[in-house]
Amino acid sequence: MPASNLPAIRACRPAWNKGRLVGQKRPLLPKHVWAIRVRLELADRVRDLALFNLAIDSKLRGCDLVRLRVADVYAAGQVKERTSVLQSKTRQPVRFEITDGTRKSLLAWLEDPELVGSEFLWPGRFHERLHISTRQYARLVRGWVTSIGLEPSSYGTHSMRRTKVAQIYRKTGNLRAVQLLLGHTKMDSTVRYLGVELEDALAISEAVEI
């Protein structure tokens, strides 16, 4: 049979990314961060405010953020200023700071009756779930960005991870610092993660005179 007479082959199901924006999610800008914080404070959403603030400060992947335990951030009757957790993806520890505003929101959440008896910082609503899932976290992020008028398909849980390091890189150009903060084992991963382009590298080089 001639090849030209062969029947056309059609996919049985649509592509998983049909109609979706794929690729890296955008980091939040400082004005977006403050807008979300104000809305969460006005709505008295204590857990969400603590989760949002710690997501920005910790720069953790969603899978690591939802598994945080109370002991990771709280000791001797106060919230720690710095802590370290083991990353599930790389099995390497990563340290991060907990800023004053985040410590206050965490302390308010730790006093909430919902947290009594839980070893996890973000307990699940069902008995079989010890902590919230990454899918629940993604839904929360979607709600946060939608509340301030952003396109939810352009943002995700990695937006939270990238927000602070994007500002650090923009202000300092220090890729090594960003690599350490993200817990990347290879600099190439950090370069791809930030979307560093040749123009960025040239702009940094031009700003340095010898």
C-alpha positions as CSV (number, residue, x, y, z in Angstrom):
1,M,0.0,0.0,0.0
2,P,1.4,3.4,-0.9
3,A,2.4,5.5,2.0
4,S,0.2,8.4,0.8
5,N,-2.9,6.2,1.3
6,L,-2.2,5.2,4.9
7,P,-4.8,6.4,7.3
8,A,-4.0,9.4,9.5
9,I,-3.0,8.6,13.1
10,R,-4.7,10.7,15.7
11,A,-4.0,10.9,19.4
12,C,-6.6,9.2,21.5
13,R,-6.4,11.9,24.3
14,P,-5.4,15.6,24.2
15,A,-2.0,16.6,25.3
16,W,-1.7,17.1,29.1
17,N,-0.5,20.7,28.6
18,K,-3.1,21.8,26.1
19,G,-4.4,25.2,27.0
20,R,-1.9,25.6,29.8
21,L,1.0,27.9,30.3
22,V,4.1,25.7,30.9
23,G,7.6,26.6,31.9
24,Q,9.0,28.3,34.9
25,K,6.6,30.1,37.2
26,R,7.2,33.7,37.9
27,P,8.5,34.9,41.2
28,L,6.3,37.4,43.2
29,L,7.4,41.0,43.2
30,P,7.7,42.8,46.6
31,K,4.4,44.7,46.0
32,H,2.7,41.3,45.4
33,V,4.1,39.9,48.7
34,W,2.9,42.9,50.7
35,A,-0.5,42.9,49.0
36,I,-1.1,39.2,49.9
37,R,0.1,39.7,53.4
38,V,-2.3,42.6,54.0
39,R,-5.2,40.5,52.7
40,L,-4.4,37.6,54.9
41,E,-4.0,39.8,57.9
42,L,-7.3,41.6,57.3
43,A,-9.0,38.2,56.8
44,D,-7.4,37.0,60.1
45,R,-6.1,33.8,58.3
46,V,-3.5,33.0,60.9
47,R,-2.3,29.7,59.4
48,D,-2.2,31.0,55.8
49,L,-0.2,34.1,56.9
50,A,2.4,32.0,58.7
51,L,2.6,29.6,55.8
52,F,3.0,32.4,53.3
53,N,5.7,34.2,55.3
54,L,7.7,31.0,55.9
55,A,7.4,29.9,52.3
56,I,9.0,33.2,51.3
57,D,11.7,33.1,53.9
58,S,12.6,29.4,53.7
59,K,12.8,29.1,49.9
60,L,11.9,25.4,50.3
61,R,10.3,23.2,47.8
62,G,6.7,22.6,48.5
63,C,7.3,18.9,49.4
64,D,9.7,20.1,52.2
65,L,7.6,23.0,53.3
66,V,4.5,21.0,54.0
67,R,6.5,18.4,56.0
68,L,8.1,20.9,58.4
69,R,7.7,19.9,62.1
70,V,7.1,22.3,65.0
71,A,10.5,21.4,66.4
72,D,12.1,22.6,63.1
73,V,11.1,26.2,63.9
74,Y,10.3,26.3,67.6
75,A,12.5,25.6,70.7
76,A,12.8,26.9,74.2
77,G,9.6,28.8,74.1
78,Q,10.4,30.9,71.1
79,V,10.6,30.7,67.3
80,K,14.2,30.2,66.0
81,E,15.9,33.0,64.0
82,R,17.6,30.4,61.8
83,T,17.1,26.7,61.2
84,S,18.2,23.8,59.0
85,V,16.2,21.1,57.3
86,L,17.1,18.0,55.2
87,Q,15.9,18.4,51.6
88,S,13.9,15.3,50.4
89,K,15.1,15.7,46.8
90,T,18.9,16.0,47.4
91,R,19.1,14.6,50.9
92,Q,21.3,17.6,51.7
93,P,20.7,20.0,54.6
94,V,19.8,23.6,53.8
95,R,19.7,26.5,56.3
96,F,17.4,29.5,56.1
97,E,16.6,32.6,58.2
98,I,13.2,33.3,59.8
99,T,12.7,37.1,59.8
100,D,11.0,39.0,62.6
101,G,7.6,39.3,60.8
102,T,7.6,35.6,60.0
103,R,8.5,34.8,63.6
104,K,5.5,36.8,64.9
105,S,3.1,35.2,62.4
106,L,4.4,31.7,63.3
107,L,4.1,32.4,67.1
108,A,0.5,33.4,66.5
109,W,-0.2,30.2,64.6
110,L,1.6,28.1,67.2
111,E,-0.8,29.4,69.8
112,D,-3.8,28.4,67.7
113,P,-6.0,25.5,69.2
114,E,-5.8,23.7,65.8
115,L,-2.1,23.0,66.4
116,V,-2.4,21.5,69.9
117,G,-0.9,18.0,69.9
118,S,0.5,18.1,66.4
119,E,4.1,17.5,65.7
120,F,3.7,18.9,62.2
121,L,3.7,22.7,61.6
122,W,0.9,22.4,59.0
123,P,-1.4,19.6,60.2
124,G,-3.9,18.0,57.8
125,R,-7.7,18.4,58.3
126,F,-8.2,14.6,58.2
127,H,-6.9,12.0,60.7
128,E,-5.1,9.9,58.0
129,R,-3.1,13.0,56.9
130,L,-0.5,14.1,59.3
131,H,0.2,17.3,57.3
132,I,-1.3,19.2,54.4
133,S,-0.4,17.8,51.0
134,T,1.5,19.6,48.2
135,R,-1.7,19.7,46.2
136,Q,-3.4,21.6,49.1
137,Y,-0.5,24.0,49.3
138,A,-0.7,24.6,45.5
139,R,-4.4,25.4,45.9
140,L,-3.6,27.9,48.6
141,V,-0.9,29.6,46.5
142,R,-3.4,29.8,43.6
143,G,-5.9,31.5,45.9
144,W,-3.3,34.0,47.2
145,V,-2.2,35.2,43.8
146,T,-5.8,35.3,42.5
147,S,-6.8,37.5,45.4
148,I,-4.6,40.3,44.2
149,G,-5.6,40.0,40.6
150,L,-2.6,38.0,39.2
151,E,-3.0,35.3,36.5
152,P,-2.9,32.0,38.5
153,S,-1.5,30.0,35.6
154,S,1.7,32.1,35.7
155,Y,2.4,31.4,39.3
156,G,2.8,28.3,41.5
157,T,4.5,26.8,44.5
158,H,7.9,27.4,42.9
159,S,7.0,31.1,42.7
160,M,7.2,31.1,46.5
161,R,10.6,29.4,46.4
162,R,12.0,31.8,43.8
163,T,10.6,35.1,45.2
164,K,13.3,36.0,47.7
165,V,16.3,34.6,45.8
166,A,15.2,36.5,42.6
167,Q,15.4,39.8,44.6
168,I,18.8,38.8,46.1
169,Y,20.2,38.0,42.7
170,R,18.8,41.2,41.2
171,K,20.4,43.3,44.0
172,T,23.7,41.5,44.3
173,G,24.3,39.4,41.2
174,N,25.8,36.8,43.6
175,L,24.9,33.4,42.1
176,R,26.9,31.5,44.8
177,A,24.8,33.0,47.6
178,V,21.6,32.0,45.7
179,Q,22.9,28.5,45.1
180,L,23.5,28.0,48.9
181,L,20.2,29.5,49.8
182,L,18.3,27.2,47.4
183,G,20.4,24.1,48.4
184,H,21.4,23.4,44.9
185,T,24.4,21.0,44.4
186,K,25.3,22.4,41.0
187,M,25.7,26.0,39.9
188,D,24.1,25.0,36.5
189,S,20.9,24.3,38.3
190,T,20.9,27.7,39.9
191,V,21.5,29.4,36.6
192,R,18.6,27.6,34.9
193,Y,16.4,28.1,37.9
194,L,16.9,31.9,37.9
195,G,16.7,32.1,34.1
196,V,20.0,33.9,34.0
197,E,20.7,35.1,30.5
198,L,23.8,36.5,28.7
199,E,22.4,40.0,29.1
200,D,22.3,39.6,32.8
201,A,25.9,38.4,32.9
202,L,27.0,41.2,30.7
203,A,25.2,43.8,32.9
204,I,26.9,42.5,36.0
205,S,30.3,42.5,34.2
206,E,29.8,46.1,33.0
207,A,29.1,47.3,36.5
208,V,32.5,46.1,37.7
209,E,35.5,48.3,36.9
210,I,39.1,47.2,37.3
